[in-house]
């Protein structure tokens, strides 16, 4: 079962990454905004490392 877990994880993270990219870039692709960070309800700015106004997302291990 270990090989199954190793196979599923990269696929899961790829799907998650693709979903976030779709959500963040869709308003720009639809020409509603010029930059991803300009969409009011977007979490894009949270993931930007060089944005001083919004703290970066930090993930802490559970153990």
Number of C-alpha atoms within 10 A of each C-alpha: 5 6 7 8 9 10 10 11 11 11 11 11 11 12 12 12 12 12 11 14 12 12 15 20 18 15 18 16 13 9 10 12 15 12 14 19 20 14 18 9 8 14 15 19 20 15 14 14 11 11 12 9 8 14 13 14 11 7 6 6 5 4 3
